[in-house]
Amino acid sequence: MKTNLSREMQNYKSIEAYSHITFDDVMNKITQEVGELIEANLNWDNEEMYKEAWDVIVNILSVCEELGIDINETDEKTEINSTKLAILLWKFNSKVQALRNRYSRENVTVEEVQTVTTLLVKEVLNYSDPNTDITQIIKNNTTKFWERKDLYKPQIDLHDYIEGFEWFPKPWINFKDIWPILKSKEALNYAVNEMKIHCKDAEVIGWLDARWFIFWSLVAKELGIPFVMLRKKWKLPWDTNQVSYWLEYWKDTLEIQKWKIEKWQKVALIDDLLATGWTIKAAIDLVESLGWVIDNLSFAIALDEKGLKDLESRKKLENYKINSLVSYE
């Protein structure tokens, strides 16, 4: 995609991420909108036809942005041909899905997808307002999407999926149990998608021991980036780097395997709970000692009572970007 289009699409993609819109959602929407576009044309409803054409074009460009595909911009208009449009849509769907899915009889290249996508966009532009170029189409749809973004986003409060157990595992501890999130497909998908937003700029994800390993493997898979585990001593085989740190009344050790990941990569550190901050600070020291850069600190649950936030250990985190799915004040 050309630089100017890509720049505009970044704004649009950020709203998609906020609203938890998936790649498959976009592909399904393209098919639906092409049908509505053809219907509007048959009904001589130019206003509706222009609107649907814009929606189709922006969603196609969203797919291109996701796949890293460039298309050639064109202002050339030809005669409207609904049959040709339907055939190009079928070819587009077929080749995109073949490119993404190994379980396909087609051996499709990126270049083939690029060619059919360019032809499809060119055909859809025949149905669009001739006085509006692609860049303006993206800007218009971004404004419209922004106004509706909360209508698409699932309305889930993760507080409703976390149970508290007082005096567990020892006195004065109020344990936050995340099992209800695991039992709910909707809550689990919501948590994973929210964490994807927090970690979208990271190149590596680092997990801290241990409850949320099962969650964040899904985040890494969705983002298509590697992850490493940071665990307590004696939990990891092979050569490790380690750092020791003090908790309230005892000393603990955190280890990481000596993975051969390039220095200066951006790492998102993820932990299930932010309380005193000692453990995450140890993880920061360990990761930074290996030459990686902390992109952000992400937590499932943050205990943000004033007494905890005033601790010296929490103040050591103030220079880092911190996100949490759930906060208790």
C-alpha positions as CSV (number, residue, x, y, z in Angstrom):
1,M,0.0,0.0,0.0
2,K,1.3,3.5,-0.8
3,T,2.7,5.5,2.1
4,N,-0.1,8.0,2.2
5,L,-2.8,5.3,2.2
6,S,-0.9,3.3,4.8
7,R,-0.7,6.4,7.1
8,E,-4.4,6.9,6.9
9,M,-5.1,3.2,7.4
10,Q,-3.2,3.2,10.7
11,N,-5.8,5.4,12.3
12,Y,-8.5,3.2,10.9
13,K,-6.8,0.0,12.1
14,S,-6.4,1.4,15.6
15,I,-10.2,1.8,15.8
16,E,-10.6,-1.8,14.6
17,A,-8.3,-3.0,17.4
18,Y,-10.2,-1.0,20.0
19,S,-13.5,-2.5,18.8
20,H,-12.0,-6.0,18.7
21,I,-12.7,-6.3,15.0
22,T,-11.0,-9.4,13.6
23,F,-9.6,-10.2,10.2
24,D,-12.4,-12.7,9.5
25,D,-14.9,-10.0,10.6
26,V,-13.5,-7.7,7.9
27,M,-13.6,-10.4,5.2
28,N,-17.2,-11.2,6.0
29,K,-18.1,-7.5,6.0
30,I,-16.6,-7.1,2.5
31,T,-18.8,-9.8,1.1
32,Q,-21.9,-8.4,2.7
33,E,-21.2,-4.8,1.6
34,V,-20.5,-5.8,-2.1
35,G,-24.0,-7.4,-2.1
36,E,-25.5,-4.2,-0.7
37,L,-23.5,-2.2,-3.2
38,I,-24.9,-4.2,-6.1
39,E,-28.5,-3.9,-4.7
40,A,-28.1,-0.1,-4.3
41,N,-27.0,0.2,-7.9
42,L,-30.0,-1.9,-9.2
43,N,-32.3,0.4,-7.2
44,W,-30.7,3.6,-8.7
45,D,-29.8,4.7,-5.1
46,N,-26.6,6.6,-5.8
47,E,-26.2,7.9,-2.2
48,E,-26.4,4.4,-0.7
49,M,-24.2,3.0,-3.5
50,Y,-21.5,5.6,-2.8
51,K,-21.6,4.8,0.9
52,E,-21.3,1.0,0.4
53,A,-18.5,1.5,-2.1
54,W,-16.5,3.5,0.5
55,D,-17.1,0.8,3.1
56,V,-16.0,-1.9,0.7
57,I,-12.8,-0.1,-0.3
58,V,-11.8,0.7,3.3
59,N,-12.3,-2.9,4.4
60,I,-10.3,-4.2,1.5
61,L,-7.5,-1.8,2.4
62,S,-7.7,-3.1,6.0
63,V,-7.0,-6.6,4.7
64,C,-4.1,-5.2,2.6
65,E,-2.7,-3.5,5.7
66,E,-2.9,-6.8,7.7
67,L,-1.3,-8.9,4.9
68,G,1.3,-6.3,4.0
69,I,0.0,-6.0,0.4
70,D,0.5,-3.0,-1.8
71,I,-2.1,-1.9,-4.3
72,N,-1.7,0.5,-7.2
73,E,-3.9,3.5,-6.9
74,T,-5.9,4.5,-9.9
75,D,-8.6,7.1,-10.8
76,E,-9.5,5.4,-14.0
77,K,-13.2,4.7,-14.4
78,T,-14.9,2.0,-16.5
79,E,-18.5,0.9,-17.1
80,I,-20.2,-0.6,-14.1
81,N,-20.5,-4.4,-14.4
82,S,-22.0,-6.2,-11.5
83,T,-21.1,-9.7,-12.8
84,K,-17.5,-8.7,-13.1
85,L,-17.5,-7.3,-9.6
86,A,-19.0,-10.5,-8.2
87,I,-16.4,-12.6,-9.9
88,L,-13.5,-10.4,-8.7
89,L,-14.9,-10.6,-5.2
90,W,-14.9,-14.4,-5.4
91,K,-11.3,-14.4,-6.7
92,F,-10.3,-12.0,-3.9
93,N,-11.9,-14.1,-1.1
94,S,-10.5,-17.3,-2.6
95,K,-6.9,-16.1,-2.9
96,V,-6.8,-14.3,0.4
97,Q,-8.0,-17.4,2.2
98,A,-5.6,-19.6,0.3
99,L,-2.7,-17.3,1.3
100,R,-3.7,-17.5,4.9
101,N,-4.6,-21.2,5.1
102,R,-2.3,-24.1,4.4
103,Y,-5.3,-26.3,4.0
104,S,-6.0,-25.2,0.4
105,R,-5.6,-26.7,-3.0
106,E,-4.2,-23.4,-4.3
107,N,-0.6,-22.4,-4.0
108,V,-1.1,-18.6,-3.9
109,T,1.6,-15.9,-3.8
110,V,1.4,-12.5,-2.4
111,E,1.8,-11.1,-5.9
112,E,-1.4,-12.9,-7.0
113,V,-3.3,-11.5,-4.1
114,Q,-2.0,-8.1,-4.9
115,T,-3.1,-8.3,-8.5
116,V,-6.7,-9.4,-7.8
117,T,-7.0,-6.9,-5.0
118,T,-5.9,-4.0,-7.2
119,L,-8.5,-5.1,-9.8
120,L,-11.2,-5.4,-7.2
121,V,-10.6,-1.9,-5.8
122,K,-10.5,-0.5,-9.3
123,E,-13.9,-2.1,-10.0
124,V,-15.5,-0.9,-6.7
125,L,-14.3,2.7,-7.5
126,N,-16.7,2.6,-10.5
127,Y,-19.5,2.6,-7.9
128,S,-18.0,5.4,-5.8
129,D,-18.5,9.2,-5.9
130,P,-16.2,10.3,-8.7
131,N,-15.3,13.5,-6.8
132,T,-13.9,11.6,-3.8
133,D,-10.4,10.0,-3.9
134,I,-9.3,7.0,-1.9
135,T,-7.5,9.0,0.8
136,Q,-10.6,11.0,1.5
137,I,-12.7,7.9,1.5
138,I,-10.5,6.5,4.3
139,K,-10.7,9.7,6.3
140,N,-14.5,9.8,5.9
141,N,-14.9,6.2,7.1
142,T,-12.5,6.7,9.9
143,T,-14.6,9.6,11.3
144,K,-17.8,7.5,10.9
145,F,-16.2,4.4,12.5
146,W,-14.8,6.5,15.5
147,E,-18.3,7.7,16.3
148,R,-19.6,4.1,16.3
149,K,-16.7,2.3,17.9
150,D,-18.3,1.6,21.2
151,L,-21.3,0.1,19.4
152,Y,-19.1,-2.7,18.0
153,K,-17.0,-3.3,21.0
154,P,-18.2,-6.1,23.3
155,Q,-19.8,-4.7,26.5
156,I,-17.9,-6.8,29.1
157,D,-16.7,-5.7,32.5
158,L,-14.0,-8.2,33.6
159,H,-14.6,-7.3,37.2
160,D,-17.7,-9.5,36.9
161,Y,-15.5,-12.4,36.0
162,I,-13.0,-12.2,38.9
163,E,-13.8,-13.7,42.3
164,G,-12.2,-12.6,45.6
165,F,-11.2,-15.1,48.3
166,E,-10.2,-13.6,51.6
167,W,-7.3,-15.0,53.6
168,F,-6.1,-17.2,50.8
169,P,-3.5,-18.6,50.5
170,K,-2.6,-17.0,53.9
171,P,-3.9,-14.5,56.3
172,W,-4.5,-10.9,55.1
173,I,-4.4,-11.9,51.5
174,N,-7.4,-11.3,49.3
175,F,-6.9,-13.7,46.4
176,K,-8.2,-12.7,43.0
177,D,-9.3,-15.8,41.1
178,I,-9.5,-15.6,37.3
179,W,-11.1,-19.0,36.8
180,P,-14.4,-17.4,35.7
181,I,-12.7,-15.7,32.8
182,L,-11.4,-19.1,31.6
183,K,-14.9,-20.5,31.8
184,S,-16.4,-17.8,29.6
185,K,-15.5,-17.8,25.9
186,E,-16.7,-14.1,25.6
187,A,-14.7,-12.9,28.6
188,L,-11.5,-14.8,27.5
189,N,-11.7,-13.4,24.0
190,Y,-12.3,-9.9,25.4
191,A,-9.2,-10.2,27.7
192,V,-7.0,-11.5,24.9
193,N,-8.1,-8.7,22.5
194,E,-7.6,-6.0,25.1
195,M,-4.1,-7.2,25.8
196,K,-3.4,-7.3,22.1
197,I,-4.0,-3.6,22.0
198,H,-1.6,-3.0,24.8
199,C,1.1,-5.1,23.2
200,K,0.6,-4.3,19.6
201,D,4.0,-2.5,19.2
202,A,6.1,-5.1,21.0
203,E,8.4,-7.5,19.2
204,V,8.6,-10.0,22.0
205,I,6.3,-10.8,25.0
206,G,7.8,-11.9,28.3
207,W,5.5,-13.7,30.8
208,L,6.0,-13.9,34.5
209,D,5.2,-17.0,36.5
210,A,2.6,-18.4,36.2
211,R,-1.2,-18.2,36.3
212,W,-1.7,-16.3,33.0
213,F,0.7,-18.3,30.8
214,I,-2.4,-19.9,29.2
215,F,-3.9,-16.5,28.4
216,W,-0.9,-14.8,26.9
217,S,0.1,-17.6,24.7
218,L,-3.1,-16.6,22.9
219,V,-1.9,-13.0,22.7
220,A,1.4,-14.0,21.2
221,K,-0.3,-16.2,18.7
222,E,-2.7,-13.5,17.7
223,L,0.1,-10.9,17.3
224,G,2.4,-13.4,15.6
225,I,5.4,-12.6,17.8
226,P,7.6,-14.8,20.0
227,F,7.4,-15.0,23.8
228,V,9.7,-16.0,26.6
229,M,8.9,-17.2,30.2
230,L,10.3,-15.6,33.3
231,R,10.0,-18.1,36.1
232,K,11.0,-18.7,39.7
233,K,14.3,-20.5,40.3
234,W,14.7,-24.2,39.3
235,K,11.6,-24.1,37.0
236,L,13.5,-23.6,33.7
237,P,16.1,-26.0,32.2
238,W,19.2,-25.2,30.2
239,D,21.4,-22.1,30.8
240,T,19.6,-19.2,32.5
241,N,20.2,-15.6,33.5
242,Q,18.8,-14.7,36.9
243,V,18.1,-11.9,39.2
244,S,17.4,-12.0,43.0
245,Y,15.1,-9.6,44.7
246,W,13.6,-9.0,48.1
247,L,9.9,-9.3,48.8
248,E,8.3,-8.3,52.2
249,Y,10.2,-10.8,54.3
250,W,12.1,-13.1,52.0
251,K,14.4,-13.2,49.0
252,D,13.3,-14.7,45.7
253,T,14.9,-15.3,42.3
254,L,13.6,-14.9,38.8
255,E,15.2,-16.7,35.8
256,I,15.0,-16.5,32.1
257,Q,16.5,-18.9,29.5
258,K,19.3,-17.7,27.4
259,W,17.2,-17.4,24.2
260,K,19.0,-16.0,21.2
261,I,16.8,-13.0,20.7
262,E,18.3,-9.9,19.1
263,K,19.3,-7.0,21.4
264,W,17.2,-3.9,21.5
265,Q,14.0,-5.6,20.6
266,K,10.9,-4.2,22.3
267,V,9.5,-6.4,25.0
268,A,6.1,-6.3,26.6
269,L,6.3,-7.7,30.1
270,I,3.0,-9.3,31.3
271,D,2.1,-10.4,34.8
272,D,-1.2,-11.4,36.3
273,L,-1.1,-9.0,39.3
274,L,0.5,-5.7,40.1
275,A,0.7,-5.1,43.9
276,T,3.9,-4.0,45.5
277,G,5.8,-4.0,42.2
278,W,8.9,-5.9,43.4
279,T,8.5,-8.9,41.1
280,I,7.9,-6.8,37.9
281,K,10.9,-4.6,38.8
282,A,13.1,-7.6,39.1
283,A,11.8,-8.8,35.7
284,I,12.6,-5.3,34.2
285,D,16.1,-5.5,35.6
286,L,16.6,-9.0,34.1
287,V,15.2,-8.1,30.7
288,E,17.1,-4.9,30.4
289,S,20.4,-6.6,31.5
290,L,20.0,-8.7,28.3
291,G,19.9,-5.6,26.1
292,W,16.1,-5.6,25.4
293,V,13.9,-2.5,25.6
294,I,10.8,-2.5,27.7
295,D,7.9,-1.4,25.5
296,N,5.2,-1.7,28.2
297,L,4.2,-3.4,31.4
298,S,0.8,-5.1,31.1
299,F,-1.2,-6.7,34.0
300,A,-4.4,-8.6,34.2
301,I,-5.2,-7.1,37.6
302,A,-3.7,-3.9,39.2
303,L,-4.2,-3.3,42.9
304,D,-4.1,0.5,42.9
305,E,-4.9,1.4,46.5
306,K,-3.1,4.5,47.7
307,G,-1.1,2.6,50.2
308,L,0.4,0.4,47.5
309,K,0.9,3.1,44.9
310,D,2.8,5.1,47.5
311,L,5.3,2.3,48.0
312,E,8.9,3.0,46.9
313,S,8.8,-0.2,44.8
314,R,5.8,1.1,42.8
315,K,7.4,4.5,42.3
316,K,10.3,2.7,40.6
317,L,7.8,1.8,37.8
318,E,6.7,5.4,37.0
319,N,9.0,5.8,34.0
320,Y,7.3,2.8,32.2
321,K,4.1,2.6,30.3
322,I,1.7,0.5,32.5
323,N,-1.6,-1.1,31.4
324,S,-4.1,-3.3,33.2
325,L,-7.3,-5.0,32.3
326,V,-8.8,-4.6,35.7
327,S,-8.0,-2.1,38.5
328,Y,-9.0,-2.2,42.1
329,E,-8.6,1.1,44.0
